[in-house]
Amino acid sequence: MIKLEKKYDVIVVGAGVAGLNCALNISPEKSVLVICKDTPDKSDSYLAQGGICRLPEDADYQSYFDDTMRAGHYENNPAAVDAMIRGSQEVIDDLIGYGVDFARNADGSLAYTKEGGHSRPRICFHEDTTGREITTHLMAAARLRRNILIVPYVTMLDIITDGKSCFGIVAKDGKNGKLYRLLSDYTVLASGGIGGVFENSTNFRVLTGDALAICLDHGVAVDHINYIQIHPTTLYSKKKGRRFLISESVRGEGAVLLDKNFKRFTDELRPRDIVTAAIRAQMQKDGTDFVWLDMRPIPVREVISHFPGIVQHCLNEGYDVFRECIPVVPAQHYFMGGIRSDVKGATTMPRLYAVGETCCNGVHGKNRLASNSLLESLLFAKRAAQDINNGYSPADMASATAAEGALDLSKYANPSRLLKQYKAKVLQAIKAAEEEAAKENL
Ligand SMILES: Cc1cc2nc3c(=O)[nH]c(=O)nc-3n(C[C@H](O)[C@H](O)[C@H](O)COP(=O)(O)OP(=O)(O)OC[C@H]3O[C@@H](n4cnc5c(N)ncnc54)[C@H](O)[C@@H]3O)c2cc1C
Protein backbone atom coordinates (compact mmCIF):
# COMPACT_ATOMS: atom_id res chain seq x y z
CA MET A 1 0.00 0.00 0.00
CA ILE A 2 1.27 3.50 -0.88
CA LYS A 3 2.04 5.61 2.18
CA LEU A 4 1.24 9.29 1.74
CA GLU A 5 3.38 12.05 3.24
CA LYS A 6 1.85 14.78 5.36
CA LYS A 7 3.00 17.50 3.00
CA TYR A 8 3.72 17.82 -0.74
CA ASP A 9 4.96 20.85 -2.62
CA VAL A 10 2.11 20.53 -5.10
CA ILE A 11 -1.05 18.44 -4.94
CA VAL A 12 -2.89 17.81 -8.22
CA VAL A 13 -6.46 16.52 -8.00
CA GLY A 14 -7.14 14.50 -11.15
CA ALA A 15 -5.12 12.26 -13.47
CA GLY A 16 -6.56 13.17 -16.86
CA VAL A 17 -4.58 15.12 -19.44
CA ALA A 18 -4.82 18.35 -17.44
CA GLY A 19 -3.57 16.85 -14.17
CA LEU A 20 -0.81 14.83 -15.81
CA ASN A 21 0.49 17.65 -17.98
CA CYS A 22 0.49 20.01 -15.02
CA ALA A 23 2.46 17.50 -12.92
CA LEU A 24 4.95 16.87 -15.75
CA ASN A 25 5.67 20.58 -16.04
CA ILE A 26 6.23 21.29 -12.33
CA SER A 27 9.98 21.67 -11.62
CA PRO A 28 11.44 18.18 -11.07
CA GLU A 29 12.85 19.14 -7.66
CA LYS A 30 9.34 19.73 -6.30
CA SER A 31 7.33 16.84 -4.87
CA VAL A 32 4.00 16.36 -6.66
CA LEU A 33 1.12 14.17 -5.52
CA VAL A 34 -1.50 13.34 -8.16
CA ILE A 35 -4.69 11.69 -6.92
CA CYS A 36 -7.69 10.32 -8.80
CA LYS A 37 -11.05 9.01 -7.71
CA ASP A 38 -10.84 5.71 -9.55
CA THR A 39 -8.07 4.25 -11.73
CA PRO A 40 -6.36 6.74 -14.06
CA ASP A 41 -8.02 5.23 -17.14
CA LYS A 42 -11.42 6.28 -15.76
CA SER A 43 -10.92 9.85 -16.94
CA ASP A 44 -12.71 11.50 -19.85
CA SER A 45 -9.31 12.21 -21.36
CA TYR A 46 -8.99 8.49 -21.99
CA LEU A 47 -12.28 8.48 -23.93
CA ALA A 48 -11.53 11.26 -26.42
CA GLN A 49 -12.05 9.93 -29.91
CA GLY A 50 -11.99 12.66 -32.53
CA GLY A 51 -8.68 14.34 -31.88
CA ILE A 52 -6.87 17.49 -30.86
CA CYS A 53 -6.70 20.77 -32.76
CA ARG A 54 -3.46 22.26 -34.02
CA LEU A 55 -2.91 25.44 -36.00
CA PRO A 56 -1.72 23.84 -39.25
CA GLU A 57 -0.05 26.99 -40.63
CA ASP A 58 0.11 30.68 -39.72
CA ALA A 59 -2.28 31.56 -42.56
CA ASP A 60 -5.04 29.59 -40.76
CA TYR A 61 -4.84 31.66 -37.55
CA GLN A 62 -7.75 34.02 -38.28
CA SER A 63 -10.03 31.30 -39.56
CA TYR A 64 -9.34 29.04 -36.53
CA PHE A 65 -9.90 32.01 -34.20
CA ASP A 66 -13.17 32.91 -35.98
CA ASP A 67 -14.42 29.29 -35.91
CA THR A 68 -13.78 29.07 -32.14
CA MET A 69 -15.50 32.40 -31.47
CA ARG A 70 -18.46 31.61 -33.74
CA ALA A 71 -19.01 28.21 -32.06
CA GLY A 72 -18.82 29.97 -28.65
CA HIS A 73 -21.44 32.55 -29.67
CA TYR A 74 -18.74 35.23 -29.29
CA GLU A 75 -18.88 34.87 -25.50
CA ASN A 76 -15.31 33.50 -25.50
CA ASN A 77 -12.42 35.30 -23.83
CA PRO A 78 -10.42 36.40 -26.92
CA ALA A 79 -7.13 36.46 -24.97
CA ALA A 80 -7.63 32.81 -23.94
CA VAL A 81 -8.55 31.79 -27.50
CA ASP A 82 -5.47 33.56 -28.83
CA ALA A 83 -3.22 31.86 -26.26
CA MET A 84 -4.71 28.44 -27.05
CA ILE A 85 -4.27 28.75 -30.82
CA ARG A 86 -0.75 30.18 -30.60
CA GLY A 87 0.24 27.45 -28.11
CA SER A 88 -1.25 24.57 -30.10
CA GLN A 89 1.90 23.66 -32.06
CA GLU A 90 3.94 23.56 -28.84
CA VAL A 91 1.38 21.21 -27.28
CA ILE A 92 1.47 18.80 -30.23
CA ASP A 93 5.31 18.94 -30.29
CA ASP A 94 5.36 18.10 -26.55
CA LEU A 95 3.02 15.15 -27.14
CA ILE A 96 5.10 13.82 -30.03
CA GLY A 97 8.11 14.18 -27.70
CA TYR A 98 6.34 11.89 -25.21
CA GLY A 99 5.86 9.35 -28.01
CA VAL A 100 2.27 10.06 -29.08
CA ASP A 101 1.71 8.63 -32.54
CA PHE A 102 -0.53 10.92 -34.62
CA ALA A 103 -1.80 9.89 -38.05
CA ARG A 104 0.55 10.96 -40.85
CA ASN A 105 0.30 11.57 -44.60
CA ALA A 106 2.40 9.56 -47.02
CA ASP A 107 5.09 12.29 -46.90
CA GLY A 108 5.32 12.02 -43.11
CA SER A 109 3.52 15.29 -42.36
CA LEU A 110 0.70 15.34 -39.79
CA ALA A 111 -2.68 14.27 -41.20
CA TYR A 112 -5.62 16.47 -40.22
CA THR A 113 -9.29 15.58 -39.97
CA LYS A 114 -12.28 17.92 -39.79
CA GLU A 115 -15.20 18.20 -37.40
CA GLY A 116 -18.37 20.30 -37.09
CA GLY A 117 -17.83 24.06 -36.88
CA HIS A 118 -14.31 23.91 -38.39
CA SER A 119 -13.89 25.62 -41.75
CA ARG A 120 -10.93 23.38 -42.66
CA PRO A 121 -9.20 20.21 -41.41
CA ARG A 122 -6.92 21.03 -38.44
CA ILE A 123 -7.42 18.11 -36.04
CA CYS A 124 -4.61 15.67 -35.26
CA PHE A 125 -5.79 12.16 -34.43
CA HIS A 126 -4.79 8.61 -33.63
CA GLU A 127 -7.47 6.33 -35.13
CA ASP A 128 -10.58 7.01 -33.00
CA THR A 129 -8.66 6.60 -29.74
CA THR A 130 -6.72 9.86 -29.58
CA GLY A 131 -7.43 10.38 -25.88
CA ARG A 132 -6.14 6.95 -24.91
CA GLU A 133 -3.00 7.44 -27.02
CA ILE A 134 -2.25 10.79 -25.37
CA THR A 135 -3.17 9.82 -21.80
CA THR A 136 -1.20 6.58 -21.75
CA HIS A 137 1.95 8.35 -22.99
CA LEU A 138 1.59 11.17 -20.45
CA MET A 139 1.03 8.59 -17.72
CA ALA A 140 4.12 6.62 -18.79
CA ALA A 141 6.22 9.82 -18.70
CA ALA A 142 4.83 10.82 -15.29
CA ARG A 143 5.54 7.36 -13.86
CA LEU A 144 9.19 7.73 -14.84
CA ARG A 145 9.49 10.95 -12.88
CA ARG A 146 10.83 10.42 -9.36
CA ASN A 147 9.15 13.57 -8.01
CA ILE A 148 5.62 12.56 -9.11
CA LEU A 149 3.48 10.11 -7.15
CA ILE A 150 0.18 9.03 -8.72
CA VAL A 151 -2.31 7.42 -6.36
CA PRO A 152 -5.64 5.93 -7.53
CA TYR A 153 -8.85 5.59 -5.50
CA VAL A 154 -8.20 8.71 -3.43
CA THR A 155 -11.08 11.20 -3.47
CA MET A 156 -10.75 14.85 -2.50
CA LEU A 157 -13.55 15.72 -0.10
CA ASP A 158 -12.55 19.30 0.66
CA ILE A 159 -9.78 21.88 0.49
CA ILE A 160 -7.93 23.10 3.57
CA THR A 161 -8.23 26.87 3.78
CA ASP A 162 -8.30 29.72 6.24
CA GLY A 163 -10.72 31.50 3.89
CA LYS A 164 -7.85 33.43 2.32
CA SER A 165 -5.42 30.85 0.89
CA CYS A 166 -5.50 27.17 0.05
CA PHE A 167 -3.16 24.92 2.06
CA GLY A 168 -4.04 21.46 0.75
CA ILE A 169 -6.89 18.98 0.73
CA VAL A 170 -8.93 16.57 2.80
CA ALA A 171 -9.13 13.23 0.97
CA LYS A 172 -10.46 9.75 1.53
CA ASP A 173 -8.59 6.63 0.48
CA GLY A 174 -11.16 4.30 -1.06
CA LYS A 175 -8.89 1.28 -0.53
CA ASN A 176 -7.99 1.54 3.16
CA GLY A 177 -10.76 3.91 4.27
CA LYS A 178 -8.22 6.36 5.69
CA LEU A 179 -9.04 10.07 5.88
CA TYR A 180 -6.05 12.22 4.95
CA ARG A 181 -5.42 15.87 5.68
CA LEU A 182 -2.69 16.67 3.19
CA LEU A 183 -0.86 19.99 3.15
CA SER A 184 0.72 21.63 0.11
CA ASP A 185 2.23 24.89 -1.06
CA TYR A 186 -0.03 24.79 -4.13
CA THR A 187 -3.15 22.81 -4.99
CA VAL A 188 -4.28 22.26 -8.57
CA LEU A 189 -7.85 21.18 -9.28
CA ALA A 190 -7.84 19.11 -12.49
CA SER A 191 -10.91 17.09 -11.70
CA GLY A 192 -12.74 17.13 -15.02
CA GLY A 193 -16.39 17.60 -15.95
CA ILE A 194 -19.78 17.05 -14.38
CA GLY A 195 -21.40 14.37 -16.57
CA GLY A 196 -21.91 12.08 -13.58
CA VAL A 197 -24.66 14.33 -12.22
CA PHE A 198 -26.78 13.74 -15.37
CA GLU A 199 -28.67 10.61 -16.28
CA ASN A 200 -27.52 10.61 -19.92
CA SER A 201 -23.91 11.59 -20.46
CA THR A 202 -20.85 10.46 -22.39
CA ASN A 203 -18.71 11.12 -19.28
CA PHE A 204 -17.52 8.62 -16.70
CA ARG A 205 -20.02 8.39 -13.86
CA VAL A 206 -17.35 9.30 -11.24
CA LEU A 207 -17.04 12.80 -12.67
CA THR A 208 -19.55 14.63 -10.51
CA GLY A 209 -18.11 18.14 -10.17
CA ASP A 210 -16.83 17.67 -6.61
CA ALA A 211 -14.24 20.45 -7.04
CA LEU A 212 -16.93 22.79 -8.27
CA ALA A 213 -19.13 22.13 -5.23
CA ILE A 214 -16.15 22.59 -2.91
CA CYS A 215 -15.34 25.93 -4.55
CA LEU A 216 -18.98 27.00 -4.22
CA ASP A 217 -18.75 26.12 -0.51
CA HIS A 218 -15.64 28.22 0.04
CA GLY A 219 -16.57 31.26 -2.04
CA VAL A 220 -14.08 30.56 -4.84
CA ALA A 221 -15.59 32.18 -7.95
CA VAL A 222 -17.23 29.99 -10.61
CA ASP A 223 -18.50 31.14 -14.01
CA HIS A 224 -21.22 30.10 -16.48
CA ILE A 225 -22.18 27.04 -14.51
CA ASN A 226 -25.17 26.53 -16.82
CA TYR A 227 -23.04 26.35 -20.01
CA ILE A 228 -23.32 22.64 -20.64
CA GLN A 229 -22.67 21.06 -24.01
CA ILE A 230 -24.85 18.35 -25.39
CA HIS A 231 -23.17 16.15 -28.01
CA PRO A 232 -25.46 15.57 -30.99
CA THR A 233 -24.55 11.94 -31.62
CA THR A 234 -24.29 9.21 -29.00
CA LEU A 235 -25.34 5.65 -29.74
CA TYR A 236 -28.97 5.21 -28.70
CA SER A 237 -29.39 2.55 -26.03
CA LYS A 238 -31.92 1.59 -23.40
CA LYS A 239 -29.12 0.34 -21.13
CA LYS A 240 -28.15 2.35 -18.04
CA GLY A 241 -24.70 3.95 -17.70
CA ARG A 242 -22.37 6.02 -19.83
CA ARG A 243 -23.52 6.86 -23.36
CA PHE A 244 -21.15 5.82 -26.16
CA LEU A 245 -20.01 8.73 -28.31
CA ILE A 246 -20.08 8.62 -32.08
CA SER A 247 -17.33 11.12 -32.82
CA GLU A 248 -18.02 14.27 -34.74
CA SER A 249 -15.20 13.40 -37.14
CA VAL A 250 -17.45 10.61 -38.46
CA ARG A 251 -19.66 13.40 -39.80
CA GLY A 252 -16.56 15.37 -40.73
CA GLU A 253 -15.55 12.49 -43.00
CA GLY A 254 -18.98 12.26 -44.65
CA ALA A 255 -21.56 10.45 -42.46
CA VAL A 256 -25.08 11.91 -42.74
CA LEU A 257 -28.03 12.26 -40.36
CA LEU A 258 -31.37 10.84 -41.51
CA ASP A 259 -34.95 11.08 -40.24
CA LYS A 260 -37.35 8.16 -39.73
CA ASN A 261 -37.89 7.98 -43.51
CA PHE A 262 -34.11 7.91 -44.10
CA LYS A 263 -34.10 11.47 -45.51
CA ARG A 264 -31.40 14.04 -44.65
CA PHE A 265 -32.74 16.87 -42.51
CA THR A 266 -29.77 19.08 -41.54
CA ASP A 267 -26.25 20.23 -42.36
CA GLU A 268 -24.23 17.80 -40.22
CA LEU A 269 -21.18 20.07 -39.98
CA ARG A 270 -22.63 23.03 -38.16
CA PRO A 271 -21.57 23.62 -34.50
CA ARG A 272 -22.74 21.09 -31.92
CA ASP A 273 -25.53 23.13 -30.33
CA ILE A 274 -27.14 23.79 -33.71
CA VAL A 275 -26.95 20.16 -34.87
CA THR A 276 -28.30 19.05 -31.47
CA ALA A 277 -31.27 21.42 -31.80
CA ALA A 278 -31.95 20.13 -35.34
CA ILE A 279 -31.91 16.49 -34.13
CA ARG A 280 -34.21 17.23 -31.20
CA ALA A 281 -36.67 19.07 -33.45
CA GLN A 282 -36.62 16.14 -35.90
CA MET A 283 -37.19 13.57 -33.13
CA GLN A 284 -40.17 15.58 -31.92
CA LYS A 285 -41.57 15.91 -35.44
CA ASP A 286 -41.12 12.17 -36.12
CA GLY A 287 -42.19 11.04 -32.63
CA THR A 288 -38.99 8.97 -32.29
CA ASP A 289 -36.36 8.51 -29.54
CA PHE A 290 -33.44 8.79 -32.00
CA VAL A 291 -32.45 9.70 -35.54
CA TRP A 292 -30.30 7.63 -37.89
CA LEU A 293 -26.63 8.13 -38.71
CA ASP A 294 -25.41 6.65 -41.96
CA MET A 295 -21.64 6.03 -42.10
CA ARG A 296 -21.80 4.36 -45.52
CA PRO A 297 -20.94 7.57 -47.46
CA ILE A 298 -17.43 7.30 -45.89
CA PRO A 299 -15.06 5.10 -47.95
CA VAL A 300 -14.77 1.66 -46.30
CA ARG A 301 -10.96 1.91 -46.06
CA GLU A 302 -11.29 5.20 -44.19
CA VAL A 303 -13.84 3.73 -41.76
CA ILE A 304 -11.58 0.76 -41.03
CA SER A 305 -8.42 2.80 -40.48
CA HIS A 306 -9.91 5.88 -38.76
CA PHE A 307 -12.83 4.52 -36.70
CA PRO A 308 -12.05 0.94 -35.59
CA GLY A 309 -13.28 1.56 -32.02
CA ILE A 310 -16.66 2.85 -33.18
CA VAL A 311 -17.07 -0.01 -35.66
CA GLN A 312 -16.33 -2.57 -32.95
CA HIS A 313 -18.54 -0.97 -30.31
CA CYS A 314 -21.46 -0.77 -32.76
CA LEU A 315 -20.92 -4.43 -33.68
CA ASN A 316 -21.03 -5.33 -29.97
CA GLU A 317 -24.37 -3.52 -29.77
CA GLY A 318 -25.68 -5.37 -32.84
CA TYR A 319 -25.10 -2.76 -35.60
CA ASP A 320 -22.93 -3.27 -38.68
CA VAL A 321 -22.00 0.26 -39.80
CA PHE A 322 -20.97 -1.05 -43.23
CA ARG A 323 -24.46 -2.36 -43.95
CA GLU A 324 -26.92 -0.27 -41.95
CA CYS A 325 -27.62 3.04 -40.25
CA ILE A 326 -27.11 3.36 -36.48
CA PRO A 327 -29.54 5.09 -34.09
CA VAL A 328 -28.12 8.21 -32.41
CA VAL A 329 -29.39 10.64 -29.80
CA PRO A 330 -27.95 13.78 -28.13
CA ALA A 331 -26.50 13.44 -24.57
CA GLN A 332 -24.65 15.64 -22.06
CA HIS A 333 -21.00 15.77 -23.06
CA TYR A 334 -18.96 18.74 -21.90
CA PHE A 335 -18.92 21.55 -19.35
CA MET A 336 -17.92 24.98 -20.67
CA GLY A 337 -18.51 26.68 -17.31
CA GLY A 338 -16.54 25.97 -14.16
CA ILE A 339 -14.16 27.31 -11.57
CA ARG A 340 -13.05 30.77 -12.68
CA SER A 341 -9.40 30.74 -13.73
CA ASP A 342 -7.17 33.12 -15.64
CA VAL A 343 -4.93 32.11 -18.54
CA LYS A 344 -2.35 30.92 -16.01
CA GLY A 345 -4.85 28.68 -14.25
CA ALA A 346 -5.06 30.83 -11.11
CA THR A 347 -8.43 30.86 -9.32
CA THR A 348 -9.71 33.66 -7.11
CA MET A 349 -8.12 31.93 -4.08
CA PRO A 350 -4.33 32.28 -3.67
CA ARG A 351 -2.38 28.98 -3.94
CA LEU A 352 -5.36 27.30 -5.65
CA TYR A 353 -5.30 26.61 -9.40
CA ALA A 354 -7.92 25.04 -11.67
CA VAL A 355 -7.18 23.53 -15.09
CA GLY A 356 -8.91 21.36 -17.68
CA GLU A 357 -12.63 20.83 -17.92
CA THR A 358 -13.27 21.76 -14.29
CA CYS A 359 -12.18 25.35 -14.91
CA CYS A 360 -13.65 28.17 -16.94
CA ASN A 361 -11.09 30.48 -18.50
CA GLY A 362 -13.56 31.54 -21.15
CA VAL A 363 -11.83 29.83 -24.04
CA HIS A 364 -14.98 28.02 -25.19
CA GLY A 365 -17.53 30.76 -24.61
CA LYS A 366 -21.06 29.37 -24.63
CA ASN A 367 -20.30 26.34 -26.78
CA ARG A 368 -17.05 24.45 -27.33
CA LEU A 369 -15.69 23.96 -30.82
CA ALA A 370 -14.95 20.27 -31.42
CA SER A 371 -11.48 19.03 -30.41
CA ASN A 372 -10.52 22.24 -28.61
CA SER A 373 -10.79 20.72 -25.14
CA LEU A 374 -7.83 18.34 -25.07
CA LEU A 375 -5.76 21.22 -26.41
CA GLU A 376 -7.12 23.71 -23.90
CA SER A 377 -6.66 21.28 -20.99
CA LEU A 378 -3.04 20.48 -21.95
CA LEU A 379 -1.98 24.02 -22.74
CA PHE A 380 -3.39 25.82 -19.70
CA ALA A 381 -2.27 23.02 -17.38
CA LYS A 382 1.29 23.61 -18.60
CA ARG A 383 0.84 27.37 -18.16
CA ALA A 384 -0.38 26.80 -14.58
CA ALA A 385 2.68 24.68 -13.79
CA GLN A 386 4.94 27.37 -15.25
CA ASP A 387 3.20 30.02 -13.16
CA ILE A 388 3.70 27.92 -10.03
CA ASN A 389 7.39 27.37 -10.89
CA ASN A 390 8.03 31.04 -11.65
CA GLY A 391 6.41 32.48 -8.54
CA TYR A 392 7.13 29.59 -6.16
CA SER A 393 6.95 30.51 -2.49
CA PRO A 394 6.41 28.06 0.38
CA ALA A 395 3.08 28.38 2.19
CA ASP A 396 3.10 29.69 5.75
CA MET A 397 2.99 26.42 7.69
CA ALA A 398 1.69 28.08 10.86
CA SER A 399 -1.42 29.30 8.98
CA ALA A 400 -1.72 25.93 7.19
CA THR A 401 -1.60 23.98 10.45
CA ALA A 402 -4.13 26.36 12.02
CA ALA A 403 -6.50 25.90 9.04
CA GLU A 404 -6.10 22.13 9.31
CA GLY A 405 -6.77 22.25 13.04
CA ALA A 406 -9.96 24.25 12.46
CA LEU A 407 -11.51 21.58 10.18
CA ASP A 408 -14.79 20.13 11.42
CA LEU A 409 -14.00 16.44 10.87
CA SER A 410 -17.61 15.36 11.37
CA LYS A 411 -18.27 16.73 7.84
CA TYR A 412 -16.24 13.84 6.40
CA ALA A 413 -17.64 11.02 8.54
CA ASN A 414 -19.84 9.76 5.69
CA PRO A 415 -18.00 10.48 2.41
CA SER A 416 -20.64 9.00 0.10
CA ARG A 417 -23.33 11.16 1.70
CA LEU A 418 -21.06 14.21 1.33
CA LEU A 419 -20.43 13.45 -2.36
CA LYS A 420 -24.19 13.11 -2.91
CA GLN A 421 -24.65 16.52 -1.27
CA TYR A 422 -22.01 17.92 -3.62
CA LYS A 423 -23.91 16.50 -6.62
CA ALA A 424 -27.11 18.12 -5.40
CA LYS A 425 -25.27 21.42 -4.88
CA VAL A 426 -23.98 21.36 -8.47
CA LEU A 427 -27.44 20.61 -9.89
CA GLN A 428 -28.98 23.34 -7.75
CA ALA A 429 -26.37 25.88 -8.88
CA ILE A 430 -27.01 24.97 -12.54
CA LYS A 431 -30.75 25.42 -12.03
CA ALA A 432 -30.27 28.79 -10.31
CA ALA A 433 -27.96 29.99 -13.11
CA GLU A 434 -30.51 28.88 -15.72
CA GLU A 435 -33.29 30.74 -13.94
CA GLU A 436 -31.09 33.83 -13.74
CA ALA A 437 -30.31 33.59 -17.47
CA ALA A 438 -34.01 33.16 -18.29
CA LYS A 439 -34.84 36.34 -16.31
CA GLU A 440 -32.15 38.28 -18.20
CA ASN A 441 -33.58 37.11 -21.52
CA LEU A 442 -37.11 38.30 -20.69
C1 LIG B 1 -16.57 10.33 -24.96
C2 LIG B 1 -15.76 11.60 -25.01
C3 LIG B 1 -15.07 11.95 -26.18
C4 LIG B 1 -14.34 13.13 -26.24
N1 LIG B 1 -13.64 13.42 -27.38
C5 LIG B 1 -12.86 14.53 -27.41
C6 LIG B 1 -12.05 14.81 -28.55
O1 LIG B 1 -12.01 14.05 -29.52
N2 LIG B 1 -11.29 15.93 -28.53
C7 LIG B 1 -11.27 16.80 -27.47
O2 LIG B 1 -10.58 17.82 -27.51
N3 LIG B 1 -12.03 16.54 -26.38
C8 LIG B 1 -12.80 15.43 -26.32
N4 LIG B 1 -13.55 15.17 -25.20
C9 LIG B 1 -13.44 16.06 -24.03
C10 LIG B 1 -12.11 15.84 -23.34
O3 LIG B 1 -11.82 14.47 -23.32
C11 LIG B 1 -12.16 16.35 -21.90
O4 LIG B 1 -12.69 17.64 -21.86
C12 LIG B 1 -10.76 16.43 -21.34
O5 LIG B 1 -10.12 15.18 -21.49
C13 LIG B 1 -10.81 16.81 -19.87
O6 LIG B 1 -9.58 16.51 -19.27
P1 LIG B 1 -9.40 16.74 -17.72
O7 LIG B 1 -8.01 16.31 -17.42
O8 LIG B 1 -9.82 18.11 -17.38
O9 LIG B 1 -10.47 15.78 -17.03
P2 LIG B 1 -10.57 14.18 -17.02
O10 LIG B 1 -9.74 13.58 -18.08
O11 LIG B 1 -12.00 13.83 -17.01
O12 LIG B 1 -9.92 13.77 -15.62
C14 LIG B 1 -10.55 14.09 -14.42
C15 LIG B 1 -9.79 13.44 -13.29
O13 LIG B 1 -10.23 14.00 -12.05
C16 LIG B 1 -10.40 12.97 -11.10
N5 LIG B 1 -11.34 13.42 -10.07
C17 LIG B 1 -12.59 13.94 -10.21
N6 LIG B 1 -13.10 14.26 -9.00
C18 LIG B 1 -12.17 13.92 -8.08
C19 LIG B 1 -12.10 13.97 -6.67
N7 LIG B 1 -13.12 14.46 -5.95
N8 LIG B 1 -10.99 13.51 -6.05
C20 LIG B 1 -9.95 13.01 -6.77
N9 LIG B 1 -9.95 12.95 -8.11
C21 LIG B 1 -11.04 13.39 -8.76
C22 LIG B 1 -10.90 11.80 -11.92
O14 LIG B 1 -10.73 10.60 -11.22
C23 LIG B 1 -10.00 11.95 -13.15
O15 LIG B 1 -8.75 11.34 -12.91
C24 LIG B 1 -14.30 13.99 -25.12
C25 LIG B 1 -15.00 13.66 -23.97
C26 LIG B 1 -15.71 12.48 -23.91
C27 LIG B 1 -16.46 12.15 -22.66
The ligand as a Gaussian input file, in Angstrom:
#p B3LYP/6-31G(d) Opt

LIG

0 1
 C      -16.568000      10.332000     -24.965000
 C      -15.758000      11.597000     -25.013000
 C      -15.065000      11.947000     -26.176000
 C      -14.335000      13.127000     -26.239000
 N      -13.641000      13.420000     -27.381000
 C      -12.859000      14.526000     -27.410000
 C      -12.053000      14.808000     -28.555000
 O      -12.012000      14.055000     -29.524000
 N      -11.292000      15.929000     -28.526000
 C      -11.275000      16.804000     -27.473000
 O      -10.577000      17.817000     -27.514000
 N      -12.033000      16.540000     -26.383000
 C      -12.805000      15.433000     -26.321000
 N      -13.553000      15.173000     -25.199000
 C      -13.444000      16.055000     -24.034000
 C      -12.106000      15.837000     -23.341000
 O      -11.823000      14.468000     -23.320000
 C      -12.156000      16.353000     -21.902000
 O      -12.689000      17.644000     -21.859000
 C      -10.755000      16.425000     -21.340000
 O      -10.115000      15.183000     -21.492000
 C      -10.807000      16.808000     -19.866000
 O       -9.578000      16.514000     -19.270000
 P       -9.397000      16.743000     -17.722000
 O       -8.009000      16.312000     -17.419000
 O       -9.816000      18.114000     -17.378000
 O      -10.465000      15.776000     -17.033000
 P      -10.569000      14.177000     -17.022000
 O       -9.735000      13.582000     -18.078000
 O      -12.003000      13.829000     -17.010000
 O       -9.918000      13.774000     -15.623000
 C      -10.551000      14.092000     -14.420000
 C       -9.786000      13.444000     -13.294000
 O      -10.230000      14.001000     -12.046000
 C      -10.405000      12.968000     -11.102000
 N      -11.340000      13.423000     -10.073000
 C      -12.586000      13.939000     -10.207000
 N      -13.101000      14.256000      -9.004000
 C      -12.167000      13.921000      -8.083000
 C      -12.098000      13.974000      -6.673000
 N      -13.121000      14.457000      -5.948000
 N      -10.988000      13.511000      -6.050000
 C       -9.949000      13.010000      -6.765000
 N       -9.950000      12.949000      -8.110000
 C      -11.035000      13.394000      -8.756000
 C      -10.904000      11.802000     -11.924000
 O      -10.731000      10.597000     -11.221000
 C       -9.998000      11.953000     -13.154000
 O       -8.752000      11.341000     -12.915000
 C      -14.296000      13.992000     -25.115000
 C      -14.996000      13.658000     -23.966000
 C      -15.712000      12.480000     -23.911000
 C      -16.458000      12.149000     -22.660000

